[in-house]
Amino acid sequence: MIPSLVFLFPAYRPPPVLLDLVVGTARADSSHSIIVVDDGSGAEFTDLFRTLETVCNVTVLRHSRNQGKGAALKTGFRYALDHFPRAVGVTTADADGQHRLQDILHVGRTLESHPAILVLGVRDFSRKVPFRSRTGNSMSRRLWKRITGQSLEDTQTGLRGIPMSVVPAILSLPSSRYDYELEVLATLTRLHLEVRPVPIHTIYPEGNRSSHFRLIEDTLLISKVFLRCRLRRL
């Protein structure tokens, strides 16, 4: 059976809620395929990923060591393109509980209804969110607006619906960590892909303690993406 949609969860040392999200996604529509990428989480997470493998239509891919969120996304994109090239596209979602199941499914259904657009799950930063997350997204939005002339409310969202037709273009990007998602956004903007923002709930479990974002290193990597965009005018 050819899946209409592929759902992709890049995961590094994920909390137990990942199992609930994957099971819920699988139960919502048995025609969808789900990819989970274990980005070198380690032996203590072996049982969780083995349990995920028993869920219908779920494929678990593994990195022997941690390579970064971008690398995990590319591993999943590559598998989706190789095994499900006729699917509408890939819906990516974070594995740490920041996205509600209903929002993940809503972004997927929006992509399914509009297979030639980029769907972004947009969070509401006017609500109470951790200072680091609020500040980082605010700076990113302003830089994006200055460089591209476009207003995006959430440039760092991990909940996205990406058409399969553009997956080859984003597989060739060199970034491998959190900067990869911004590189993807810049690349799809250059391709003049229409963007459809979809409001989603804003959730930061335990003040975002589960995030593996490296404040200094990853901020520098993201800054380099903006610099490259400015030098080539995106």
Phi, psi and omega in degrees: 000134178273120180289142176285330180223151171242132176253132186236123178243103171283131189224129173230114182049057187284153174285166182301338181300339178302321179299317179298318181294317181291314179298317179297320178295318180295320181287333183296325180200113184289351180275349181276153175250146184234132177242129173242128179251115175276106185271061176068044185290336178103170188297328184291348179254006182302314183298320179298313182290327175295322176295320179299325180295339181276350180283139183302134176066022179253132174245128177254122176252149187231140166258135181291337176218161180293125182243349180111156184299319180298318179296320178295319177298316181295323176300317178292318178299318182296317179296317180298316181294321181288323188257335182227052186296341182264004174291155179300316182176191184239128173259118180263143179214144178289153185262004189258012178089009179284345182241132175287149178304318182299323180288321177301314181293324181295316177298318178298316181293325177296317177297319180299324180280337182227076191288001181244017181236161174266123180258127179244125172282112189257125178272159180260105183272005173279347178276176180287112178228159179304142184305316182299318181290317180298313182294315181298317181289325178297314179297318181296318179298317182293317178296319179299316179297318182293320185278320187257339186081001181258146176259119174235129184284340183210093182278348186250008181297139176266355179264106187219148172249116187243122179300142180297334183296336182257359181301318177304324182292324183272346176289335184276356182289141186280339184298151183225357181240214184294338179293340182301320183296324177288323175300319178299314181299317180294318180296315181290333174292319177297331178277003178060036177284131177296140180251130177244105177284138178235117179298135177228165178292147179259110186232129174230089182303129178052042179066026179071027180293337182281352181293141177255018178294126178268112192305308184281307186297313183286329175296320177296318179297317179294322178298324179294326176297315179297322179296317178297320179299319182290321181295326179256009182054048181078000000 
